Amino acid sequence: MERRRLKQKLITQFADRNTKIISPKNCQSVEMYFNSEKMAKTIGRLAEKTPEVGETVSGLLVKKAFTYQIMAPDDLHVFSQLSTTNISQRITIAYSGAFGVLKHRLKQMFQSVESLPDEESEGPAFRVHERLTVKYESEKHISLHWRSYPISDMVSDSVVALVLNISRVIPKVVVELEEATKTEEENNKKAERVIHALLVSLFGDVKFGENGKLVISVDGNVAHLHKQSGNVESENEGLKERVRVAFQRIQNAVKPIPLSVS
């Protein structure tokens, strides 16, 4: 009875419209079909130019009630009550190793590692992948700076993992200023220890072999390095070239050409 009165009331109220009102029986199945087609309109800067057929339009999709709009990120605050912001993140990590060793390790992982001028960074620093800045804070700490973004966050996670791994596994390499009173033999021994430590940081398993050779093992491949001549023997050409180039660079860093040489 109540449903009949409700139906009659609705028919009377919407009599001027083309409205059909039904009252199904109890437990009767009712199927309703909705148009699932959705359309989004481009507004603002994205609407200034008509895209070509097949051209991709990139922007922010904003839903308001049952309407969809595509707009440029810079237009978000103009056509909606939303706004965008940049989040700058900073983290300080304990690191007591050589700052140059860290940069060298990052160059092996990332294609772009560039030093920054001291005037811009207020101290030794370099930028990784044009997204993250690594700064030297003190002898025991470094800091990472980046703007929050999915790719930047991934880069920062990789750098943090590398720094923590260096601090945990790799021996500390400290190149002290050589005093004039030290003998050449002592200096050579010290240079050999530094070279060995740097090779360990790069390849991991580095052992002393016969006749002054170093035996370097990487993923089952073995290379024999002659410390005096710099020659490398290995069946794996890739590992052979990596060891040769790394040893040459380390030699240039540890034993540079004296300024007095003309």
VOPAGU-2260 file (C-alpha; in pm, 1 decimal, decimal comma):
REM VOPAGU-2260
SITE   aa  ch    i         X         Y         Z
SITE  MET   A    0       0,0       0,0       0,0
SITE  GLU   A    1     273,9     242,0      94,0
SITE  ARG   A    2     465,8     168,9    -225,9
SITE  ARG   A    3     157,7     237,6    -434,4
SITE  ARG   A    4     109,6     574,3    -263,4
SITE  LEU   A    5     477,5     655,7    -321,1
SITE  LYS   A    6     452,0     560,4    -688,6
SITE  GLN   A    7     139,6     769,8    -735,4
SITE  LYS   A    8     303,5    1064,2    -562,5
SITE  LEU   A    9     610,1    1043,3    -787,7
SITE  ILE   A   10     395,9    1017,8   -1102,0
SITE  THR   A   11     205,2    1327,1    -995,8
SITE  GLN   A   12     521,4    1519,1    -908,6
SITE  PHE   A   13     702,8    1440,1   -1234,8
SITE  ALA   A   14     399,0    1448,5   -1461,2
SITE  ASP   A   15     551,0    1720,1   -1681,9
SITE  ARG   A   16     857,1    1510,5   -1756,8
SITE  ASN   A   17     907,8    1197,8   -1963,7
SITE  THR   A   18     962,2     982,8   -1657,1
SITE  LYS   A   19     867,2     620,1   -1617,1
SITE  ILE   A   20     827,3     490,2   -1264,2
SITE  ILE   A   21     802,8     119,7   -1188,7
SITE  SER   A   22     755,0     -66,5    -863,6
SITE  PRO   A   23     905,1    -414,9    -883,3
SITE  LYS   A   24     778,7    -696,2    -667,3
SITE  ASN   A   25     973,3    -828,2    -372,2
SITE  CYS   A   26    1279,2   -1034,9    -470,6
SITE  GLN   A   27    1234,5    -937,4    -835,5
SITE  SER   A   28    1564,1    -878,2   -1018,7
SITE  VAL   A   29    1614,6    -530,8   -1160,3
SITE  GLU   A   30    1878,5    -459,6   -1425,9
SITE  MET   A   31    1996,7    -103,6   -1485,6
SITE  TYR   A   32    2228,8       2,3   -1767,2
SITE  PHE   A   33    2458,2     302,2   -1740,5
SITE  ASN   A   34    2656,8     469,2   -2014,4
SITE  SER   A   35    3020,3     398,3   -1924,5
SITE  GLU   A   36    3160,4     635,2   -2184,7
SITE  LYS   A   37    3368,4     906,9   -2021,1
SITE  MET   A   38    3495,0    1226,1   -2180,4
SITE  ALA   A   39    3760,1    1468,7   -2054,5
SITE  LYS   A   40    3802,4    1825,0   -2175,9
SITE  THR   A   41    4137,9    1999,3   -2204,3
SITE  ILE   A   42    4149,4    2349,6   -2060,9
SITE  GLY   A   43    4407,3    2620,6   -2006,0
SITE  ARG   A   44    4741,7    2597,1   -2180,2
SITE  LEU   A   45    4673,0    2248,7   -2314,4
SITE  ALA   A   46    4369,7    2382,5   -2505,2
SITE  GLU   A   47    4564,4    2658,8   -2681,1
SITE  LYS   A   48    4690,1    2418,5   -2948,7
SITE  THR   A   49    4487,5    2149,6   -3124,2
SITE  PRO   A   50    4682,2    1821,0   -3108,9
SITE  GLU   A   51    4753,8    1625,2   -3422,9
SITE  VAL   A   52    4607,2    1281,6   -3484,1
SITE  GLY   A   53    4797,8    1030,0   -3273,6
SITE  GLU   A   54    4972,9    1298,0   -3066,4
SITE  THR   A   55    4996,2    1232,8   -2693,0
SITE  VAL   A   56    4856,8    1495,7   -2456,5
SITE  SER   A   57    5014,7    1495,4   -2110,7
SITE  GLY   A   58    4868,2    1674,8   -1811,7
SITE  LEU   A   59    4676,7    1636,5   -1486,4
SITE  LEU   A   60    4336,8    1466,2   -1493,0
SITE  VAL   A   61    4104,4    1640,3   -1246,4
SITE  LYS   A   62    3760,3    1497,0   -1161,0
SITE  LYS   A   63    3492,3    1730,0   -1029,9
SITE  ALA   A   64    3150,7    1574,9    -970,1
SITE  PHE   A   65    3088,6    1383,6   -1295,3
SITE  THR   A   66    3314,0    1592,9   -1520,8
SITE  TYR   A   67    3676,4    1533,7   -1612,2
SITE  GLN   A   68    3928,7    1800,0   -1709,8
SITE  ILE   A   69    4287,0    1774,1   -1835,2
SITE  MET   A   70    4512,6    2067,9   -1755,7
SITE  ALA   A   71    4878,4    2157,9   -1727,9
SITE  PRO   A   72    5030,3    2135,2   -1376,4
SITE  ASP   A   73    5086,4    2513,2   -1375,7
SITE  ASP   A   74    4713,1    2570,0   -1436,1
SITE  LEU   A   75    4598,1    2357,9   -1144,1
SITE  HIS   A   76    4559,3    2650,1    -903,6
SITE  VAL   A   77    4377,6    2855,7   -1170,1
SITE  PHE   A   78    4100,1    2610,6   -1260,1
SITE  SER   A   79    4065,0    2433,1    -927,2
SITE  GLN   A   80    4106,1    2485,1    -556,7
SITE  LEU   A   81    4408,6    2255,5    -554,2
SITE  SER   A   82    4771,0    2367,1    -558,4
SITE  THR   A   83    5111,8    2208,5    -616,2
SITE  THR   A   84    5426,5    2228,8    -406,9
SITE  ASN   A   85    5786,0    2107,1    -411,6
SITE  ILE   A   86    5924,6    1906,6    -118,5
SITE  SER   A   87    6298,9    1941,5     -59,9
SITE  GLN   A   88    6450,8    1651,6     131,1
SITE  ARG   A   89    6780,7    1635,0     319,6
SITE  ILE   A   90    6947,3    1343,6     496,0
SITE  THR   A   91    7277,4    1325,1     684,9
SITE  ILE   A   92    7471,8     997,5     676,1
SITE  ALA   A   93    7771,6     888,1     881,0
SITE  TYR   A   94    8066,4     841,9     642,9
SITE  SER   A   95    8432,9     856,0     744,0
SITE  GLY   A   96    8590,5     743,3     416,6
SITE  ALA   A   97    8754,3     951,9     148,1
SITE  PHE   A   98    8511,7    1177,6     -38,7
SITE  GLY   A   99    8690,9    1109,0    -367,1
SITE  VAL   A  100    8644,4     732,2    -325,3
SITE  LEU   A  101    8268,9     783,1    -286,3
SITE  LYS   A  102    8256,5     990,0    -603,5
SITE  HIS   A  103    8452,6     724,6    -790,9
SITE  ARG   A  104    8212,7     451,3    -678,0
SITE  LEU   A  105    7910,3     658,3    -779,9
SITE  LYS   A  106    8059,8     712,6   -1125,6
SITE  GLN   A  107    8058,8     335,6   -1169,3
SITE  MET   A  108    7686,8     324,8   -1093,0
SITE  PHE   A  109    7555,7     646,9   -1253,5
SITE  GLN   A  110    7637,9     791,4   -1592,2
SITE  SER   A  111    7627,3    1153,7   -1474,4
SITE  VAL   A  112    7829,8    1255,4   -1165,6
SITE  GLU   A  113    7950,5    1617,4   -1187,0
SITE  SER   A  114    8144,0    1825,0    -934,0
SITE  LEU   A  115    7990,5    2152,9    -818,8
SITE  PRO   A  116    8181,9    2481,0    -768,2
SITE  ASP   A  117    8264,9    2560,3    -407,2
SITE  GLU   A  118    8087,4    2896,0    -442,4
SITE  GLU   A  119    7760,3    2720,6    -528,5
SITE  SER   A  120    7772,9    2437,7    -275,2
SITE  GLU   A  121    7976,4    2604,2       4,0
SITE  GLY   A  122    8221,4    2314,2      13,4
SITE  PRO   A  123    8311,5    1994,1    -175,1
SITE  ALA   A  124    8003,0    1853,9    -345,9
SITE  PHE   A  125    7885,2    1682,8    -662,3
SITE  ARG   A  126    7554,1    1624,7    -836,4
SITE  VAL   A  127    7430,4    1276,2    -925,9
SITE  HIS   A  128    7206,6    1222,4   -1227,6
SITE  GLU   A  129    7124,2    1596,6   -1223,0
SITE  ARG   A  130    6876,2    1522,0    -943,1
SITE  LEU   A  131    7064,1    1469,4    -617,5
SITE  THR   A  132    7344,3    1666,5    -452,0
SITE  VAL   A  133    7603,2    1499,3    -226,1
SITE  LYS   A  134    7783,2    1741,3       9,6
SITE  TYR   A  135    8086,6    1692,7     231,0
SITE  GLU   A  136    7983,4    1809,7     580,1
SITE  SER   A  137    8272,8    1689,1     797,9
SITE  GLU   A  138    8525,0    1407,7     833,0
SITE  LYS   A  139    8250,0    1184,8     966,8
SITE  HIS   A  140    7936,8    1296,9     782,7
SITE  ILE   A  141    7799,5    1370,2     435,1
SITE  SER   A  142    7456,3    1501,7     338,6
SITE  LEU   A  143    7219,9    1430,3      48,7
SITE  HIS   A  144    6983,7    1693,8     -93,6
SITE  TRP   A  145    6707,7    1639,3    -350,4
SITE  ARG   A  146    6355,0    1741,8    -449,2
SITE  SER   A  147    6095,0    1476,1    -387,5
SITE  TYR   A  148    6009,5    1295,2    -711,5
SITE  PRO   A  149    5977,7     922,7    -790,1
SITE  ILE   A  150    6300,9     906,0    -992,7
SITE  SER   A  151    6490,8    1131,7    -748,9
SITE  ASP   A  152    6377,0     916,9    -456,0
SITE  MET   A  153    6507,7     605,4    -633,1
SITE  VAL   A  154    6844,7     774,4    -694,8
SITE  SER   A  155    6869,3     881,3    -330,0
SITE  ASP   A  156    6788,2     527,7    -209,6
SITE  SER   A  157    7065,2     388,0    -431,6
SITE  VAL   A  158    7319,7     642,0    -305,2
SITE  VAL   A  159    7227,0     578,0      60,3
SITE  ALA   A  160    7262,6     201,9       9,3
SITE  LEU   A  161    7603,7     249,7    -153,2
SITE  VAL   A  162    7730,7     478,3     124,8
SITE  LEU   A  163    7615,4     238,7     396,9
SITE  ASN   A  164    7777,2     -52,7     215,4
SITE  ILE   A  165    8108,0     134,5     183,4
SITE  SER   A  166    8104,6     224,7     552,7
SITE  ARG   A  167    8031,8    -135,5     652,4
SITE  VAL   A  168    8253,0    -341,4     419,9
SITE  ILE   A  169    8524,1    -132,2     260,5
SITE  PRO   A  170    8829,1     -47,0     474,3
SITE  LYS   A  171    8888,3     316,9     538,9
SITE  VAL   A  172    9135,9     467,5     295,5
SITE  VAL   A  173    9322,8     766,4     430,2
SITE  VAL   A  174    9593,4     930,6     221,7
SITE  GLU   A  175    9801,0    1137,0     460,5
SITE  LEU   A  176   10044,9    1408,3     366,2
SITE  GLU   A  177   10383,9    1255,6     314,7
SITE  GLU   A  178   10659,7    1400,5     520,9
SITE  ALA   A  179   10996,8    1480,1     370,1
SITE  THR   A  180   11175,7    1267,0     633,0
SITE  LYS   A  181   11006,6     942,6     523,8
SITE  THR   A  182   11209,3     709,2     312,1
SITE  GLU   A  183   11110,8     606,2     -39,3
SITE  GLU   A  184   11059,9     247,6      73,8
SITE  GLU   A  185   10802,9     350,2     335,9
SITE  ASN   A  186   10619,6     565,6      84,3
SITE  ASN   A  187   10601,1     277,4    -163,5
SITE  LYS   A  188   10460,8      43,4     101,1
SITE  LYS   A  189   10201,9     300,4     194,3
SITE  ALA   A  190   10105,1     350,4    -170,9
SITE  GLU   A  191   10069,1     -27,3    -214,9
SITE  ARG   A  192    9834,5     -46,3      84,2
SITE  VAL   A  193    9621,8     235,6     -58,0
SITE  ILE   A  194    9615,3      73,8    -403,3
SITE  HIS   A  195    9514,8    -260,2    -252,9
SITE  ALA   A  196    9238,3     -99,3     -44,9
SITE  LEU   A  197    9098,6      86,6    -348,0
SITE  LEU   A  198    9102,5    -231,0    -556,8
SITE  VAL   A  199    8916,6    -410,3    -277,8
SITE  SER   A  200    8657,2    -131,1    -276,9
SITE  LEU   A  201    8607,9    -175,1    -651,5
SITE  PHE   A  202    8625,6    -550,8    -703,1
SITE  GLY   A  203    8582,3    -704,8    -356,8
SITE  ASP   A  204    8795,1   -1022,2    -365,9
SITE  VAL   A  205    9159,8    -911,4    -410,6
SITE  LYS   A  206    9437,9   -1140,0    -282,7
SITE  PHE   A  207    9817,3   -1138,1    -300,8
SITE  GLY   A  208    9959,1   -1394,2    -543,8
SITE  GLU   A  209   10301,9   -1509,9    -648,7
SITE  ASN   A  210   10579,2   -1282,7    -782,2
SITE  GLY   A  211   10412,4    -966,9    -657,2
SITE  LYS   A  212   10088,3   -1026,8    -848,9
SITE  LEU   A  213    9738,0    -946,8    -728,6
SITE  VAL   A  214    9466,4   -1205,0    -790,1
SITE  ILE   A  215    9125,4   -1043,6    -849,3
SITE  SER   A  216    8811,0   -1261,1    -858,1
SITE  VAL   A  217    8472,4   -1132,0    -981,3
SITE  ASP   A  218    8172,4   -1363,5   -1040,0
SITE  GLY   A  219    8393,8   -1666,4   -1103,5
SITE  ASN   A  220    8628,1   -1480,4   -1338,7
SITE  VAL   A  221    8991,4   -1433,4   -1231,8
SITE  ALA   A  222    9241,4   -1165,4   -1334,1
SITE  HIS   A  223    9614,2   -1148,2   -1246,3
SITE  LEU   A  224    9753,3    -797,2   -1210,0
SITE  HIS   A  225   10127,4    -721,4   -1228,4
SITE  LYS   A  226   10174,8    -429,1    -990,3
SITE  GLN   A  227   10504,0    -318,4   -1140,0
SITE  SER   A  228   10412,6    -317,5   -1509,8
SITE  GLY   A  229   10035,6    -280,9   -1481,7
SITE  ASN   A  230    9976,2    -574,4   -1719,3
SITE  VAL   A  231    9662,7    -780,6   -1664,4
SITE  GLU   A  232    9610,0   -1145,6   -1752,5
SITE  SER   A  233    9256,6   -1284,3   -1773,8
SITE  GLU   A  234    9043,5   -1499,4   -2000,8
SITE  ASN   A  235    8754,3   -1255,6   -1955,6
SITE  GLU   A  236    8825,4    -954,8   -2177,7
SITE  GLY   A  237    8569,5    -735,5   -1998,8
SITE  LEU   A  238    8721,3    -795,8   -1656,0
SITE  LYS   A  239    9071,6    -756,1   -1799,2
SITE  GLU   A  240    8991,7    -410,5   -1937,3
SITE  ARG   A  241    8813,3    -299,9   -1617,9
SITE  VAL   A  242    9109,2    -397,8   -1398,6
SITE  ARG   A  243    9359,5    -233,8   -1633,1
SITE  VAL   A  244    9172,7      98,1   -1647,5
SITE  ALA   A  245    9103,1     100,6   -1272,5
SITE  PHE   A  246    9466,6      28,1   -1183,4
SITE  GLN   A  247    9590,2     298,3   -1421,6
SITE  ARG   A  248    9358,4     558,6   -1267,6
SITE  ILE   A  249    9453,5     457,5    -914,4
SITE  GLN   A  250    9823,2     478,5   -1004,4
SITE  ASN   A  251    9773,8     830,7   -1143,4
SITE  ALA   A  252    9594,2     935,4    -825,4
SITE  VAL   A  253    9829,7     774,1    -574,0
SITE  LYS   A  254   10155,4     846,6    -759,7
SITE  PRO   A  255   10102,7    1170,1    -956,2
SITE  ILE   A  256   10378,6    1332,8   -1158,1
SITE  PRO   A  257   10581,8    1566,5    -930,5
SITE  LEU   A  258   10547,7    1936,4   -1001,7
SITE  SER   A  259   10927,3    1969,6   -1022,0
SITE  VAL   A  260   10941,3    1747,3   -1332,4
SITE  SER   A  261   10986,4    1963,8   -1643,8
